[in-house]
Amino acid sequence: MAESEKAKQKAIAELVRRWITSEVVRNYLRNLLNLPVERELPAEQRYLLEELDRADKE
């Protein structure tokens, strides 16, 4: 029974991840929730993404 519940949770998590990566869904949720749009990443997040890019290229 617990394994079945974990499998359901995993399937739901994967579905939500796919939805979030969809530009259409992101725009829909942003508009629905009236979320502000940040045009530029904060410096710390930009730095972390640059670090990930560098590590990926190595």
Backbone as a printed PyTorch tensor [residue, N CA C, xyz], in Angstrom:
tensor([[[  0.8210,  -1.1940,   0.0000],
         [  0.0000,   0.0000,   0.0000],
         [  0.8650,   1.2580,   0.0000]],

        [[  1.9050,   1.2830,   0.8320],
         [  2.7860,   2.4430,   0.8960],
         [  3.5390,   2.6220,  -0.4180]],

        [[  3.9150,   1.5250,  -1.0550],
         [  4.6170,   1.6040,  -2.3360],
         [  3.7190,   2.2030,  -3.4070]],

        [[  2.4540,   1.8530,  -3.3800],
         [  1.4930,   2.3940,  -4.3360],
         [  1.3470,   3.9020,  -4.1440]],

        [[  1.2990,   4.3340,  -2.9090],
         [  1.1840,   5.7630,  -2.6030],
         [  2.4290,   6.5170,  -3.0630]],

        [[  3.6030,   5.9370,  -2.8410],
         [  4.8450,   6.5650,  -3.2890],
         [  4.9020,   6.6580,  -4.8080]],

        [[  4.4190,   5.6300,  -5.4900],
         [  4.3990,   5.6440,  -6.9510],
         [  3.4710,   6.7480,  -7.4630]],

        [[  2.3330,   6.9250,  -6.7980],
         [  1.4030,   7.9930,  -7.1790],
         [  2.0430,   9.3610,  -6.9640]],

        [[  2.7000,   9.5370,  -5.8220],
         [  3.3450,  10.8200,  -5.5310],
         [  4.4400,  11.1260,  -6.5470]],

        [[  5.1920,  10.1070,  -6.9340],
         [  6.2520,  10.2920,  -7.9210],
         [  5.6610,  10.6930,  -9.2740]],

        [[  4.5850,  10.0440,  -9.6630],
         [  3.9380,  10.3640, -10.9370],
         [  3.3990,  11.7910, -10.9270]],

        [[  2.8060,  12.1950,  -9.8250],
         [  2.2820,  13.5570,  -9.7100],
         [  3.4240,  14.5680,  -9.7660]],

        [[  4.5210,  14.2890,  -9.0630],
         [  5.6720,  15.1950,  -9.0680],
         [  6.2310,  15.3530, -10.4800]],

        [[  6.3230,  14.2790, -11.2190],
         [  6.8340,  14.3480, -12.5930],
         [  5.8980,  15.1600, -13.4810]],

        [[  4.6080,  14.9810, -13.2980],
         [  3.6350,  15.7380, -14.0710],
         [  3.7330,  17.2300, -13.7660]],

        [[  3.8460,  17.5740, -12.5020],
         [  3.9730,  18.9800, -12.1170],
         [  5.2530,  19.5680, -12.6990]],

        [[  6.3430,  18.8220, -12.6740],
         [  7.5960,  19.3100, -13.2670],
         [  7.4210,  19.6040, -14.7550]],

        [[  6.7220,  18.7140, -15.4520],
         [  6.4780,  18.9410, -16.8880],
         [  5.6140,  20.1710, -17.1020]],

        [[  4.6020,  20.3440, -16.2660],
         [  3.7320,  21.5190, -16.3840],
         [  4.5160,  22.7970, -16.1720]],

        [[  5.3710,  22.7990, -15.1560],
         [  6.1270,  24.0040, -14.8260],
         [  7.0710,  24.3740, -15.9590]],

        [[  7.5950,  23.3990, -16.6510],
         [  8.5270,  23.6950, -17.7330],
         [  7.8140,  24.1480, -18.9970]],

        [[  6.5100,  24.0640, -19.0210],
         [  5.7440,  24.5190, -20.1770],
         [  5.5330,  26.0310, -20.0730]],

        [[  5.9490,  26.7500, -21.0890],
         [  5.8090,  28.2100, -21.0990],
         [  4.3440,  28.6270, -21.0130]],

        [[  3.4740,  27.8880, -21.6680],
         [  2.0420,  28.2070, -21.6520],
         [  1.4980,  28.1150, -20.2300]],

        [[  1.8400,  27.0420, -19.5330],
         [  1.3450,  26.8490, -18.1670],
         [  1.9470,  27.8950, -17.2350]],

        [[  3.2420,  28.1820, -17.4040],
         [  3.8710,  29.2140, -16.5650],
         [  3.1620,  30.5460, -16.7280]],

        [[  2.8950,  30.9260, -17.9710],
         [  2.1990,  32.1940, -18.2180],
         [  0.7890,  32.1760, -17.6370]],

        [[  0.1070,  31.0560, -17.7980],
         [ -1.2490,  30.9270, -17.2550],
         [ -1.2360,  31.0990, -15.7340]],

        [[ -0.3270,  30.3940, -15.0530],
         [ -0.2550,  30.4870, -13.5920],
         [  0.1530,  31.8860, -13.1430]],

        [[  1.0850,  32.4820, -13.8620],
         [  1.5240,  33.8290, -13.5150],
         [  0.3490,  34.8020, -13.6080]],

        [[ -0.4220,  34.6890, -14.6700],
         [ -1.5850,  35.5650, -14.8350],
         [ -2.6870,  35.2400, -13.8340]],

        [[ -2.9250,  33.9660, -13.6150],
         [ -3.9630,  33.5340, -12.6880],
         [ -3.6820,  34.0330, -11.2700]],

        [[ -2.4350,  33.9010, -10.8540],
         [ -2.0590,  34.2720,  -9.4930],
         [ -1.6030,  35.7230,  -9.3850]],

        [[ -1.6000,  36.4170, -10.5180],
         [ -1.1790,  37.8200, -10.5600],
         [  0.2230,  37.9910,  -9.9700]],

        [[  1.1250,  37.1200, -10.4120],
         [  2.4940,  37.1490,  -9.9050],
         [  3.3120,  38.1910, -10.6500]],

        [[  4.1690,  38.9170,  -9.9300],
         [  5.0400,  39.8770, -10.6110],
         [  6.1030,  39.1290, -11.4170]],

        [[  6.5270,  39.7260, -12.4950],
         [  7.5430,  39.1250, -13.3450],
         [  8.8490,  39.8510, -13.1100]],

        [[  9.8800,  39.0840, -12.7360],
         [ 11.2070,  39.6770, -12.5560],
         [ 11.9290,  39.6120, -13.8910]],

        [[ 12.3470,  40.7380, -14.3720],
         [ 13.0260,  40.7920, -15.6620],
         [ 14.4770,  40.3500, -15.5640]],

        [[ 15.0620,  40.4860, -14.3920],
         [ 16.4630,  40.1370, -14.2270],
         [ 16.6330,  39.2860, -12.9700]],

        [[ 17.5230,  38.3220, -13.0530],
         [ 17.7930,  37.4830, -11.8900],
         [ 18.5890,  38.2630, -10.8560]],

        [[ 18.3240,  37.9920,  -9.5760],
         [ 19.1810,  38.5770,  -8.5380],
         [ 20.6170,  38.0840,  -8.7270]],

        [[ 21.5730,  38.8850,  -8.2820],
         [ 22.9950,  38.5930,  -8.4950],
         [ 23.3930,  37.2110,  -7.9820]],

        [[ 22.9110,  36.8310,  -6.8130],
         [ 23.2990,  35.5390,  -6.2380],
         [ 22.8200,  34.3820,  -7.1130]],

        [[ 21.5960,  34.4570,  -7.5980],
         [ 21.0710,  33.3950,  -8.4510],
         [ 21.7960,  33.3700,  -9.7890]],

        [[ 22.0970,  34.5260, -10.3310],
         [ 22.8380,  34.5950, -11.6000],
         [ 24.2060,  33.9410, -11.4250]],

        [[ 24.8640,  34.2370, -10.2970],
         [ 26.1790,  33.6580, -10.0080],
         [ 26.0910,  32.1280,  -9.9290]],

        [[ 25.0730,  31.6200,  -9.2330],
         [ 24.9310,  30.1690,  -9.0910],
         [ 24.6790,  29.5010, -10.4460]],

        [[ 23.8730,  30.1300, -11.2860],
         [ 23.6390,  29.5710, -12.6150],
         [ 24.9120,  29.5790, -13.4560]],

        [[ 25.6920,  30.6370, -13.3340],
         [ 26.9610,  30.6910, -14.0590],
         [ 27.9070,  29.5940, -13.5830]],

        [[ 27.9290,  29.3460, -12.2890],
         [ 28.7510,  28.2720, -11.7250],
         [ 28.3080,  26.9150, -12.2780]],

        [[ 27.0090,  26.7020, -12.3440],
         [ 26.4990,  25.4460, -12.9010],
         [ 26.8940,  25.3000, -14.3710]],

        [[ 26.7860,  26.3780, -15.1160],
         [ 27.1970,  26.3330, -16.5360],
         [ 28.6760,  25.9810, -16.6780]],

        [[ 29.5150,  26.6130, -15.8420],
         [ 30.9500,  26.3310, -15.8970],
         [ 31.2290,  24.8780, -15.5600]],

        [[ 30.5860,  24.3790, -14.5140],
         [ 30.8050,  22.9900, -14.1000],
         [ 30.3230,  22.0210, -15.1770]],

        [[ 29.2570,  22.3840, -15.8580],
         [ 28.7210,  21.5290, -16.9110],
         [ 29.6610,  21.4610, -18.1090]],

        [[ 30.3770,  22.5460, -18.3760],
         [ 31.2860,  22.6020, -19.5190],
         [ 32.6000,  21.8650, -19.2670]],

        [[ 32.9030,  21.6100, -17.9890],
         [ 34.1730,  20.9280, -17.6440],
         [ 34.0920,  19.4460, -17.8770]]])
